[in-house]
Amino acid sequence: MKILISGAGIAGPTLAYWLLRYGHEPTLVEHASNLRTGGYVIDFWGAGYDIAGKMGLTPHLRDIGYFVEEVRFVDGEGRRSGGFSAEVFSEATRDRYVSLRRGDLASAIYGTIDGKVEAVFGDSIAAIEETPEGVDVSFARSAPRRFDLVIGADGLHSRVRELAFGPQDRFEDYLGYKVAAFEVPGYRPRDELVYVMYTEVGRQVARFAMRGDNTLILFVYIDEDRQMPADVDDQKAAIAARFADGAWECGPILAALDAADSLYFDRVSQIRMDGWHSDRVALAGDAAFCASLLAGEGSALAMIAAYVLAGELHRADDDHVAAFSRYEALMRPFILEKQKAARGFAGAFAPSSELGLFLRNQISKMLGIPFIAHLAIGRGLRDNIALPDYEADAA
Ligand SMILES: Cc1cc2nc3c(=O)[nH]c(=O)nc-3n(C[C@H](O)[C@H](O)[C@H](O)COP(=O)(O)OP(=O)(O)OC[C@H]3O[C@@H](n4cnc5c(N)ncnc54)[C@H](O)[C@@H]3O)c2cc1C
């Protein structure tokens, strides 16, 4: 089948890889003019990690990734106030765990299909019309074309979702936080392989030392207003207003933000839909079910969805209606569980009251005890999904 995939992030290229492997003809359309790099650092583990393994990617991901040793909470003076050894991550996942830039994961996945799959950068779907024979697609720039199926893998603000299922507002559950990330060269101090976090009521700022003398800075803060600042300057101003009176390293971090030439900024939201497909259009990854950064696993979930969607199409012998239904039946309970866990975790990021902050700090101290860390964190790292072995049927 000729299958158009909107979005060359994590889900899109993973889907293209498996579709190609099963003998289909995928085409990627990505609205950015090239592959998005940098951004923020993600933790990558579990069933998504296993899929990366099936794609032959894990040695490379482990080479370019980081093995975090400690998650450290600090007070306003920079003194350690809680945290835990990151060994709990590798032990709970049987060493299937690595942290890396989201953009590096995206390029590694893209590398598996580069030159083998048609990819149109700098373009976007403008309209979709489903007919019994196929989907007629018009683009912002390219000439209209017909495909057998269209898959939206275009993230939290999915265009395909909007065109095929309805406006963003209908499906987006804003969790009340804004998130921003940027990289700064030459920042001091550095704490190698330590994720350092400073939290006050309603706001958190963290730093992680990267290779090449770069440091990743991540802000998360409560914001009742779901509106997004209009442009990067307004985004910087919104963050500065929120953190200007913050202790710890807020001063130098805001100075670095002021000079930064790129910034990731978004709402922390989940996407909740009753269904992820129509007759010939389906969604995968954040476009379908964004669990938010609070799940700490969105990239892996995006890869799992792509793998299952391609596999079910293959297994159903191209009966796309049956395949879409089975894809959803297999994924939905797993995703709902992840979304629920993520919502429950929200208060731990930036507690909304002094009491919440106090409790979180007490818990964080207890996490220093390995047994408690395993109980509290290890459980959340389990993926309750049995990945079907579509490989057995592969061409
Ligand atoms: C701060 C932060 C921290 C996170 N931490 C983690 C973590 O620790 N672990 C983890 O696994 N996940 C984490 N995530 C989540 C993870 O990044 C996402 O879940 C994941 O990137 C989803 O992949 P995706 O392919 O569905 O969407 P995306 O990666 O968002 O890719 C979507 C692609 O579609 C493109 N696109 C958008 N609109 C259009 C359009 N109209 N036409 C064509 N293309 C379009 C975009 O440019 C992009 O390339 C984090 C997220 C954030 C924000």
The ligand as a MOL file (V3000), in Angstrom:
LIG
                    3D

  0  0  0     0  0            999 V3000
M  V30 BEGIN CTAB
M  V30 COUNTS 53 58 0 0 0
M  V30 BEGIN ATOM
M  V30 1 C 10.4220 18.2270 28.1010 0
M  V30 2 C 10.0290 16.8690 27.6320 0
M  V30 3 C 10.6440 15.7620 28.1930 0
M  V30 4 C 10.3060 14.4940 27.7530 0
M  V30 5 N 10.9260 13.4390 28.3140 0
M  V30 6 C 10.7120 12.2150 27.8280 0
M  V30 7 C 11.4120 11.1000 28.3590 0
M  V30 8 O 12.1750 11.2040 29.3250 0
M  V30 9 N 11.2290 9.8970 27.7670 0
M  V30 10 C 10.4100 9.7340 26.6840 0
M  V30 11 O 10.3270 8.6300 26.1430 0
M  V30 12 N 9.6750 10.7680 26.2020 0
M  V30 13 C 9.8100 11.9960 26.7400 0
M  V30 14 N 9.0940 13.0420 26.2510 0
M  V30 15 C 8.0240 12.8110 25.2510 0
M  V30 16 C 8.5450 12.5780 23.8580 0
M  V30 17 O 9.4330 13.5740 23.4440 0
M  V30 18 C 7.3550 12.5110 22.8980 0
M  V30 19 O 6.3600 11.7000 23.4440 0
M  V30 20 C 7.7930 11.9420 21.5590 0
M  V30 21 O 8.6860 12.8220 20.9350 0
M  V30 22 C 6.5820 11.6780 20.6780 0
M  V30 23 O 6.9980 11.2880 19.4000 0
M  V30 24 P 6.0860 11.5710 18.1280 0
M  V30 25 O 6.8390 11.0660 16.9590 0
M  V30 26 O 4.7200 11.0890 18.3850 0
M  V30 27 O 5.9710 13.1560 18.0710 0
M  V30 28 P 7.1280 14.2270 17.9000 0
M  V30 29 O 8.4150 13.7080 18.3970 0
M  V30 30 O 6.5940 15.4950 18.4720 0
M  V30 31 O 7.2680 14.3630 16.3230 0
M  V30 32 C 6.2480 14.9540 15.5640 0
M  V30 33 C 6.8480 15.4010 14.2430 0
M  V30 34 O 5.7910 15.9010 13.4290 0
M  V30 35 C 6.1960 17.1130 12.8290 0
M  V30 36 N 5.0030 17.8870 12.5080 0
M  V30 37 C 4.2420 18.6420 13.3420 0
M  V30 38 N 3.2330 19.2000 12.6470 0
M  V30 39 C 3.3490 18.7770 11.3670 0
M  V30 40 C 2.5970 19.0130 10.1960 0
M  V30 41 N 1.5310 19.7970 10.1900 0
M  V30 42 N 2.9860 18.4180 9.0520 0
M  V30 43 C 4.0860 17.6010 9.0390 0
M  V30 44 N 4.8370 17.3580 10.1190 0
M  V30 45 C 4.4750 17.9430 11.2640 0
M  V30 46 C 7.0850 17.7520 13.8710 0
M  V30 47 O 7.9440 18.7200 13.3050 0
M  V30 48 C 7.8520 16.5430 14.3850 0
M  V30 49 O 8.9860 16.2650 13.6120 0
M  V30 50 C 9.3510 14.3240 26.7180 0
M  V30 51 C 8.7130 15.4340 26.1760 0
M  V30 52 C 9.0320 16.6900 26.6390 0
M  V30 53 C 8.3330 17.8660 26.0540 0
M  V30 END ATOM
M  V30 BEGIN BOND
M  V30 1 1 1 2
M  V30 2 1 2 3
M  V30 3 2 2 52
M  V30 4 2 3 4
M  V30 5 1 4 5
M  V30 6 1 4 50
M  V30 7 2 5 6
M  V30 8 1 6 7
M  V30 9 1 6 13
M  V30 10 2 7 8
M  V30 11 1 7 9
M  V30 12 1 9 10
M  V30 13 2 10 11
M  V30 14 1 10 12
M  V30 15 2 12 13
M  V30 16 1 13 14
M  V30 17 1 14 15
M  V30 18 1 14 50
M  V30 19 1 15 16
M  V30 20 1 16 17
M  V30 21 1 16 18
M  V30 22 1 18 19
M  V30 23 1 18 20
M  V30 24 1 20 21
M  V30 25 1 20 22
M  V30 26 1 22 23
M  V30 27 1 23 24
M  V30 28 2 24 25
M  V30 29 1 24 26
M  V30 30 1 24 27
M  V30 31 1 27 28
M  V30 32 2 28 29
M  V30 33 1 28 30
M  V30 34 1 28 31
M  V30 35 1 31 32
M  V30 36 1 32 33
M  V30 37 1 33 34
M  V30 38 1 33 48
M  V30 39 1 34 35
M  V30 40 1 35 36
M  V30 41 1 35 46
M  V30 42 1 36 37
M  V30 43 1 36 45
M  V30 44 2 37 38
M  V30 45 1 38 39
M  V30 46 1 39 40
M  V30 47 2 39 45
M  V30 48 1 40 41
M  V30 49 2 40 42
M  V30 50 1 42 43
M  V30 51 2 43 44
M  V30 52 1 44 45
M  V30 53 1 46 47
M  V30 54 1 46 48
M  V30 55 1 48 49
M  V30 56 2 50 51
M  V30 57 1 51 52
M  V30 58 1 52 53
M  V30 END BOND
M  V30 END CTAB
M  END
